[in-house]
Amino acid sequence: MTDDLALFEEIAATRDRFIAEVGKVIVGQHEPIELLLISLLAGGHCLFVGVPGLAKTLLVRTAAQALGLDFGRVQFTPDLMPADILGTEVLEEDRASGRRAMRFIPGPIFTNLLLADEINRTPPRTQAALLQAMQELEVTVAGASRPLDEPFVVLATQNPIEQEGTYPLPEAQLDRFMFSVAVDYPTEDEEVEVVQRTLQAQLPTIAPVLSRESLLAQRALVRKVPTSDAVRRYAVQLARATRPVPGEAQGARRWIQWGAGPRASQNLLLGARVRALLRGHELPDVRDVRALAPAVLGHRIVLNFEAEASGVTTADVVRTLLDEVPAP
């Protein structure tokens, strides 16, 4: 119990320290930074969606430095093959004995934080190479399963405007991402600060605020946090409200073709636990669930023709759902 209390106090202090360290390099973007931290502590994966030049890649690299974790990057391109991510076996000869044997050369996926840069620029075959790793924390190469070290988190980026020659992620893979985070333009003052910082001779040094062992211990504490029945039921009701019902086309459901599955309910509650702990609260409440709903539900909703013809976005649908589903 004493250890758990110490971890609780450590988590409550982590948020401010993490934002301060990342803020030495990244100007603004407080919500994406916090959502990234929540996904790491919850053991989930994160998809960052934004136009080029908004420091999505720099954000992920800086976060890895602030957490003291191994970091790997893959630039996704149309000619990228699954072996380029997972690794491959090569035939190797021992010069002393003359014997030949197969040796596995691990790919960049064998790391703690994997940046999948512009993940929609590679064909589905290569995108699917991440599916097993994201769900089961292992990869299969040449018939042999190889476990990944924990923590393992995929942080992917995607450009929402340049879609020529891209391969949209299938719904099954989108569902593997805990959050889809919209990275927006900076304010005028923030952009002035960005320009000023880029004129400096070198970027500031980032000090780790968490070790790998501390991160895993905090993850274990998150799983112990109790949740009230009212909050659990509210999260489930939000996820269920995204699913169209035959013969019922009222409210937000009139725009939805397919809705979120049970993984959305799980991620809403798990993320709410982490968000509460980061704010020094012992229990998550409805405000935590509502704050995370856009990042959890938006990429799990498939709009129908009526919504697309009317210019309705998934963000509009989530906002409507938050108004329609009564909070306890």
DRENDO-1510 file (C-alpha; in Angstrom, 1 decimal, always signed):
<recs>
REC; n; res; u; v; w
REC; 1; MET; +0.0; +0.0; +0.0 .
REC; 2; THR; +2.9; +2.3; +0.8 .
REC; 3; ASP; +4.4; +1.6; -2.6 .
REC; 4; ASP; +1.2; +2.3; -4.3 .
REC; 5; LEU; +0.9; +5.7; -2.5 .
REC; 6; ALA; +4.4; +6.6; -3.6 .
REC; 7; LEU; +3.5; +5.7; -7.2 .
REC; 8; PHE; +0.3; +7.7; -7.0 .
REC; 9; GLU; +2.3; +10.8; -5.9 .
REC; 10; GLU; +4.9; +10.1; -8.6 .
REC; 11; ILE; +2.3; +9.9; -11.3 .
REC; 12; ALA; +0.7; +13.1; -10.2 .
REC; 13; ALA; +4.0; +14.9; -10.5 .
REC; 14; THR; +4.9; +13.3; -13.8 .
REC; 15; ARG; +2.5; +15.3; -16.0 .
REC; 16; ASP; +4.0; +18.7; -15.1 .
REC; 17; ARG; +7.6; +17.5; -15.4 .
REC; 18; PHE; +6.9; +15.8; -18.7 .
REC; 19; ILE; +5.1; +18.8; -20.2 .
REC; 20; ALA; +7.9; +21.1; -19.0 .
REC; 21; GLU; +10.7; +18.9; -20.5 .
REC; 22; VAL; +8.9; +18.4; -23.9 .
REC; 23; GLY; +8.0; +22.1; -23.8 .
REC; 24; LYS; +11.7; +23.0; -24.0 .
REC; 25; VAL; +11.5; +21.9; -27.6 .
REC; 26; ILE; +7.8; +21.9; -28.6 .
REC; 27; VAL; +5.9; +25.1; -28.4 .
REC; 28; GLY; +2.3; +24.8; -27.4 .
REC; 29; GLN; +0.5; +21.5; -28.4 .
REC; 30; HIS; -0.4; +20.8; -24.8 .
REC; 31; GLU; -3.3; +18.5; -25.6 .
REC; 32; PRO; -1.3; +16.3; -28.0 .
REC; 33; ILE; +1.5; +16.1; -25.4 .
REC; 34; GLU; -0.8; +15.1; -22.6 .
REC; 35; LEU; -2.6; +12.5; -24.8 .
REC; 36; LEU; +0.7; +11.0; -25.8 .
REC; 37; LEU; +1.6; +10.6; -22.1 .
REC; 38; ILE; -1.8; +9.1; -21.3 .
REC; 39; SER; -1.4; +6.6; -24.1 .
REC; 40; LEU; +2.1; +5.6; -22.8 .
REC; 41; LEU; +0.9; +5.1; -19.2 .
REC; 42; ALA; -2.2; +3.2; -20.4 .
REC; 43; GLY; -0.1; +1.0; -22.8 .
REC; 44; GLY; -2.0; +2.2; -25.9 .
REC; 45; HIS; -0.9; +3.4; -29.3 .
REC; 46; CYS; -1.4; +6.9; -30.7 .
REC; 47; LEU; -2.0; +8.3; -34.2 .
REC; 48; PHE; -1.1; +11.9; -34.8 .
REC; 49; VAL; -3.0; +13.6; -37.7 .
REC; 50; GLY; -1.8; +16.9; -39.0 .
REC; 51; VAL; -0.5; +18.8; -42.0 .
REC; 52; PRO; +3.3; +18.8; -42.6 .
REC; 53; GLY; +5.5; +21.1; -40.5 .
REC; 54; LEU; +3.6; +20.9; -37.2 .
REC; 55; ALA; +6.5; +19.1; -35.4 .
REC; 56; LYS; +4.7; +15.7; -35.1 .
REC; 57; THR; +7.9; +13.8; -35.6 .
REC; 58; LEU; +9.9; +16.1; -33.3 .
REC; 59; LEU; +7.2; +15.7; -30.6 .
REC; 60; VAL; +7.6; +11.9; -30.6 .
REC; 61; ARG; +11.4; +12.0; -30.6 .
REC; 62; THR; +11.4; +14.6; -27.8 .
REC; 63; ALA; +8.9; +12.5; -25.8 .
REC; 64; ALA; +11.2; +9.4; -26.1 .
REC; 65; GLN; +14.1; +11.5; -24.7 .
REC; 66; ALA; +12.0; +12.7; -21.8 .
REC; 67; LEU; +11.0; +9.2; -20.9 .
REC; 68; GLY; +14.5; +7.6; -21.3 .
REC; 69; LEU; +13.2; +5.0; -23.7 .
REC; 70; ASP; +14.7; +3.4; -26.8 .
REC; 71; PHE; +13.4; +5.1; -29.9 .
REC; 72; GLY; +13.1; +3.8; -33.5 .
REC; 73; ARG; +11.8; +5.5; -36.6 .
REC; 74; VAL; +10.4; +4.1; -39.9 .
REC; 75; GLN; +9.7; +6.4; -42.8 .
REC; 76; PHE; +6.8; +4.7; -44.5 .
REC; 77; THR; +7.1; +4.7; -48.3 .
REC; 78; PRO; +5.3; +2.9; -51.2 .
REC; 79; ASP; +8.2; +0.4; -51.6 .
REC; 80; LEU; +8.6; -0.5; -47.9 .
REC; 81; MET; +8.3; -4.2; -47.2 .
REC; 82; PRO; +7.2; -6.0; -44.0 .
REC; 83; ALA; +10.8; -7.3; -43.5 .
REC; 84; ASP; +12.0; -3.7; -43.4 .
REC; 85; ILE; +10.0; -3.3; -40.2 .
REC; 86; LEU; +10.0; -6.7; -38.6 .
REC; 87; GLY; +13.5; -7.9; -39.6 .
REC; 88; THR; +14.7; -10.9; -41.6 .
REC; 89; GLU; +16.7; -14.1; -41.4 .
REC; 90; VAL; +20.0; -14.2; -43.3 .
REC; 91; LEU; +22.3; -17.2; -44.0 .
REC; 92; GLU; +25.6; -16.7; -42.1 .
REC; 93; GLU; +28.7; -18.8; -42.4 .
REC; 94; ASP; +31.1; -19.4; -39.6 .
REC; 95; ARG; +34.6; -18.8; -41.0 .
REC; 96; ALA; +36.3; -21.0; -38.5 .
REC; 97; SER; +34.1; -24.1; -38.9 .
REC; 98; GLY; +32.6; -23.5; -42.3 .
REC; 99; ARG; +29.1; -24.2; -40.9 .
REC; 100; ARG; +26.2; -22.2; -42.2 .
REC; 101; ALA; +23.2; -21.2; -40.1 .
REC; 102; MET; +20.3; -18.8; -40.2 .
REC; 103; ARG; +20.6; -15.7; -38.1 .
REC; 104; PHE; +17.8; -13.3; -37.3 .
REC; 105; ILE; +18.5; -9.6; -37.8 .
REC; 106; PRO; +15.9; -7.6; -35.9 .
REC; 107; GLY; +14.1; -4.7; -37.6 .
REC; 108; PRO; +13.4; -1.3; -36.1 .
REC; 109; ILE; +10.2; -2.6; -34.5 .
REC; 110; PHE; +12.3; -4.0; -31.7 .
REC; 111; THR; +12.3; -0.9; -29.6 .
REC; 112; ASN; +10.2; +0.9; -26.9 .
REC; 113; LEU; +8.8; +3.8; -29.0 .
REC; 114; LEU; +8.3; +3.2; -32.7 .
REC; 115; LEU; +7.6; +6.2; -34.8 .
REC; 116; ALA; +5.7; +5.1; -37.9 .
REC; 117; ASP; +6.1; +8.3; -40.0 .
REC; 118; GLU; +3.4; +8.9; -42.6 .
REC; 119; ILE; +1.9; +5.4; -42.0 .
REC; 120; ASN; -0.6; +5.8; -44.8 .
REC; 121; ARG; +2.1; +6.0; -47.5 .
REC; 122; THR; +2.8; +2.3; -47.5 .
REC; 123; PRO; +0.6; -0.5; -48.9 .
REC; 124; PRO; -1.7; -2.5; -46.7 .
REC; 125; ARG; +0.6; -5.5; -46.7 .
REC; 126; THR; +3.3; -3.5; -44.9 .
REC; 127; GLN; +0.8; -1.7; -42.7 .
REC; 128; ALA; -0.5; -5.1; -41.5 .
REC; 129; ALA; +3.0; -6.0; -40.4 .
REC; 130; LEU; +2.3; -3.8; -37.3 .
REC; 131; LEU; -1.0; -5.5; -36.4 .
REC; 132; GLN; +0.4; -8.4; -34.4 .
REC; 133; ALA; +2.9; -6.3; -32.7 .
REC; 134; MET; +0.4; -3.6; -31.6 .
REC; 135; GLN; -2.0; -6.2; -30.2 .
REC; 136; GLU; +0.1; -9.1; -28.9 .
REC; 137; LEU; +3.5; -7.5; -28.3 .
REC; 138; GLU; +5.2; -10.0; -30.5 .
REC; 139; VAL; +6.1; -10.5; -34.2 .
REC; 140; THR; +6.3; -13.7; -36.3 .
REC; 141; VAL; +9.1; -14.0; -38.8 .
REC; 142; ALA; +9.9; -17.2; -40.7 .
REC; 143; GLY; +7.4; -19.1; -38.5 .
REC; 144; ALA; +9.0; -18.1; -35.2 .
REC; 145; SER; +7.3; -15.8; -32.8 .
REC; 146; ARG; +9.6; -13.2; -31.1 .
REC; 147; PRO; +8.4; -11.2; -28.1 .
REC; 148; LEU; +8.9; -7.4; -27.9 .
REC; 149; ASP; +10.3; -5.7; -24.9 .
REC; 150; GLU; +7.9; -3.7; -22.8 .
REC; 151; PRO; +6.9; -1.0; -23.0 .
REC; 152; PHE; +6.2; -1.1; -26.7 .
REC; 153; VAL; +4.1; +1.7; -28.2 .
REC; 154; VAL; +3.5; +2.7; -31.8 .
REC; 155; LEU; +3.2; +6.5; -32.4 .
REC; 156; ALA; +2.2; +7.0; -36.0 .
REC; 157; THR; +1.8; +10.2; -38.1 .
REC; 158; GLN; -0.6; +10.9; -41.0 .
REC; 159; ASN; -1.0; +13.8; -43.3 .
REC; 160; PRO; -4.8; +14.5; -43.8 .
REC; 161; ILE; -4.6; +16.7; -46.9 .
REC; 162; GLU; -2.2; +15.0; -49.3 .
REC; 163; GLN; -4.0; +11.8; -50.1 .
REC; 164; GLU; -2.7; +11.1; -53.6 .
REC; 165; GLY; -0.8; +7.8; -53.7 .
REC; 166; THR; -1.7; +6.9; -50.2 .
REC; 167; TYR; -3.3; +3.8; -48.6 .
REC; 168; PRO; -5.9; +4.7; -46.0 .
REC; 169; LEU; -5.6; +2.6; -42.8 .
REC; 170; PRO; -8.2; -0.2; -42.6 .
REC; 171; GLU; -10.7; +0.1; -39.8 .
REC; 172; ALA; -9.2; -3.0; -38.1 .
REC; 173; GLN; -5.9; -1.2; -37.8 .
REC; 174; LEU; -7.4; +2.1; -36.8 .
REC; 175; ASP; -9.1; +0.4; -33.9 .
REC; 176; ARG; -5.7; -0.7; -32.6 .
REC; 177; PHE; -4.8; +2.9; -31.9 .
REC; 178; MET; -6.0; +4.1; -28.5 .
REC; 179; PHE; -6.1; +7.7; -29.6 .
REC; 180; SER; -6.3; +9.6; -32.9 .
REC; 181; VAL; -4.9; +13.1; -32.1 .
REC; 182; ALA; -5.5; +16.1; -34.2 .
REC; 183; VAL; -2.4; +18.3; -34.3 .
REC; 184; ASP; -3.5; +21.8; -35.2 .
REC; 185; TYR; -1.7; +25.0; -36.3 .
REC; 186; PRO; +0.0; +27.0; -33.5 .
REC; 187; THR; -1.4; +30.4; -32.5 .
REC; 188; GLU; +0.4; +33.6; -33.7 .
REC; 189; ASP; +2.4; +34.0; -30.4 .
REC; 190; GLU; +3.3; +30.3; -30.5 .
REC; 191; GLU; +4.5; +30.5; -34.1 .
REC; 192; VAL; +6.6; +33.6; -33.3 .
REC; 193; GLU; +8.2; +31.5; -30.5 .
REC; 194; VAL; +8.8; +28.6; -32.9 .
REC; 195; VAL; +10.6; +30.9; -35.3 .
REC; 196; GLN; +12.7; +32.4; -32.5 .
REC; 197; ARG; +13.7; +28.9; -31.2 .
REC; 198; THR; +14.8; +27.7; -34.6 .
REC; 199; LEU; +17.3; +30.5; -34.8 .
REC; 200; GLN; +19.1; +29.1; -31.8 .
REC; 201; ALA; +22.4; +27.3; -32.3 .
REC; 202; GLN; +21.2; +24.1; -30.8 .
REC; 203; LEU; +18.1; +22.6; -29.2 .
REC; 204; PRO; +17.9; +22.4; -25.4 .
REC; 205; THR; +18.9; +19.2; -23.6 .
REC; 206; ILE; +16.0; +17.0; -22.5 .
REC; 207; ALA; +16.3; +15.4; -19.1 .
REC; 208; PRO; +14.4; +12.1; -18.6 .
REC; 209; VAL; +11.5; +12.4; -16.2 .
REC; 210; LEU; +10.8; +8.6; -16.0 .
REC; 211; SER; +12.8; +5.4; -16.3 .
REC; 212; ARG; +11.6; +2.3; -18.1 .
REC; 213; GLU; +11.1; +0.6; -14.7 .
REC; 214; SER; +9.1; +3.5; -13.3 .
REC; 215; LEU; +6.9; +3.6; -16.4 .
REC; 216; LEU; +6.0; -0.1; -16.1 .
REC; 217; ALA; +5.3; +0.3; -12.4 .
REC; 218; GLN; +3.0; +3.2; -13.0 .
REC; 219; ARG; +1.2; +1.2; -15.7 .
REC; 220; ALA; +0.6; -1.5; -13.1 .
REC; 221; LEU; -0.9; +1.0; -10.7 .
REC; 222; VAL; -3.3; +2.3; -13.4 .
REC; 223; ARG; -4.8; -1.2; -13.6 .
REC; 224; LYS; -5.5; -1.2; -9.9 .
REC; 225; VAL; -7.5; +2.1; -9.9 .
REC; 226; PRO; -11.2; +1.4; -9.2 .
REC; 227; THR; -13.9; +2.9; -11.3 .
REC; 228; SER; -17.5; +3.7; -10.2 .
REC; 229; ASP; -20.3; +1.8; -11.9 .
REC; 230; ALA; -21.8; +5.2; -13.0 .
REC; 231; VAL; -18.6; +6.1; -14.9 .
REC; 232; ARG; -18.2; +2.6; -16.4 .
REC; 233; ARG; -21.8; +2.7; -17.6 .
REC; 234; TYR; -21.4; +6.2; -19.0 .
REC; 235; ALA; -18.3; +5.2; -21.1 .
REC; 236; VAL; -20.1; +2.1; -22.4 .
REC; 237; GLN; -23.2; +4.2; -23.3 .
REC; 238; LEU; -21.0; +6.7; -25.2 .
REC; 239; ALA; -19.5; +3.9; -27.2 .
REC; 240; ARG; -22.8; +2.2; -27.9 .
REC; 241; ALA; -24.3; +5.4; -29.0 .
REC; 242; THR; -22.0; +5.4; -32.0 .
REC; 243; ARG; -23.6; +2.1; -33.3 .
REC; 244; PRO; -26.5; +2.5; -35.7 .
REC; 245; VAL; -29.7; +0.7; -34.8 .
REC; 246; PRO; -31.9; -0.8; -37.6 .
REC; 247; GLY; -35.0; +1.4; -38.0 .
REC; 248; GLU; -33.6; +4.1; -35.8 .
REC; 249; ALA; -32.1; +7.1; -37.5 .
REC; 250; GLN; -32.3; +9.9; -34.9 .
REC; 251; GLY; -29.7; +12.3; -33.5 .
REC; 252; ALA; -26.1; +11.5; -34.3 .
REC; 253; ARG; -26.9; +7.9; -35.4 .
REC; 254; ARG; -28.4; +9.3; -38.6 .
REC; 255; TRP; -24.9; +10.1; -39.8 .
REC; 256; ILE; -23.2; +6.8; -38.8 .
REC; 257; GLN; -22.6; +3.7; -41.0 .
REC; 258; TRP; -20.4; +1.8; -38.5 .
REC; 259; GLY; -19.7; +2.6; -34.9 .
REC; 260; ALA; -17.1; +1.9; -32.2 .
REC; 261; GLY; -16.6; -1.6; -30.8 .
REC; 262; PRO; -15.9; -2.7; -27.2 .
REC; 263; ARG; -12.3; -1.6; -27.4 .
REC; 264; ALA; -13.5; +2.0; -27.4 .
REC; 265; SER; -15.2; +1.5; -24.1 .
REC; 266; GLN; -12.1; -0.1; -22.6 .
REC; 267; ASN; -9.9; +2.8; -23.9 .
REC; 268; LEU; -12.3; +5.4; -22.6 .
REC; 269; LEU; -12.1; +4.0; -19.1 .
REC; 270; LEU; -8.4; +3.2; -19.1 .
REC; 271; GLY; -7.5; +6.6; -20.4 .
REC; 272; ALA; -9.9; +8.2; -17.8 .
REC; 273; ARG; -8.0; +6.4; -15.1 .
REC; 274; VAL; -4.6; +7.8; -16.3 .
REC; 275; ARG; -6.0; +11.3; -16.8 .
REC; 276; ALA; -7.4; +11.3; -13.2 .
REC; 277; LEU; -4.1; +10.1; -11.7 .
REC; 278; LEU; -2.1; +12.7; -13.7 .
REC; 279; ARG; -4.3; +15.4; -12.0 .
REC; 280; GLY; -3.9; +14.0; -8.6 .
REC; 281; HIS; -7.3; +12.4; -8.4 .
REC; 282; GLU; -7.8; +9.0; -6.9 .
REC; 283; LEU; -10.8; +8.1; -9.0 .
REC; 284; PRO; -11.8; +9.0; -12.6 .
REC; 285; ASP; -15.1; +10.8; -13.2 .
REC; 286; VAL; -17.3; +11.7; -16.1 .
REC; 287; ARG; -15.2; +14.7; -17.0 .
REC; 288; ASP; -12.2; +12.5; -17.7 .
REC; 289; VAL; -14.3; +10.3; -20.0 .
REC; 290; ARG; -15.8; +13.3; -21.8 .
REC; 291; ALA; -12.4; +14.9; -22.3 .
REC; 292; LEU; -11.0; +11.8; -24.0 .
REC; 293; ALA; -14.1; +10.9; -26.1 .
REC; 294; PRO; -13.0; +12.8; -29.3 .
REC; 295; ALA; -9.6; +11.1; -29.4 .
REC; 296; VAL; -11.0; +7.7; -28.6 .
REC; 297; LEU; -14.2; +7.6; -30.7 .
REC; 298; GLY; -13.5; +9.9; -33.7 .
REC; 299; HIS; -11.4; +7.4; -35.7 .
REC; 300; ARG; -13.7; +4.5; -34.9 .
REC; 301; ILE; -16.7; +6.0; -36.6 .
REC; 302; VAL; -17.5; +5.4; -40.2 .
REC; 303; LEU; -19.8; +8.1; -41.7 .
REC; 304; ASN; -22.6; +7.3; -44.1 .
REC; 305; PHE; -23.4; +9.1; -47.4 .
REC; 306; GLU; -25.8; +11.5; -45.7 .
REC; 307; ALA; -23.0; +12.8; -43.4 .
REC; 308; GLU; -20.5; +13.1; -46.2 .
REC; 309; ALA; -23.0; +14.9; -48.4 .
REC; 310; SER; -23.8; +17.3; -45.6 .
REC; 311; GLY; -20.2; +18.0; -44.7 .
REC; 312; VAL; -20.6; +16.5; -41.3 .
REC; 313; THR; -17.3; +15.3; -39.7 .
REC; 314; THR; -16.6; +12.6; -37.1 .
REC; 315; ALA; -15.7; +15.5; -34.7 .
REC; 316; ASP; -19.2; +16.9; -35.2 .
REC; 317; VAL; -20.7; +13.5; -34.5 .
REC; 318; VAL; -18.8; +13.1; -31.3 .
REC; 319; ARG; -19.8; +16.5; -30.1 .
REC; 320; THR; -23.4; +15.7; -30.8 .
REC; 321; LEU; -23.1; +12.4; -28.9 .
REC; 322; LEU; -21.7; +14.2; -25.9 .
REC; 323; ASP; -24.8; +16.4; -25.9 .
REC; 324; GLU; -27.2; +13.5; -26.4 .
REC; 325; VAL; -25.9; +10.9; -24.0 .
REC; 326; PRO; -26.9; +12.0; -20.4 .
REC; 327; ALA; -24.0; +12.2; -18.0 .
REC; 328; PRO; -24.6; +10.8; -14.5 .
</recs>
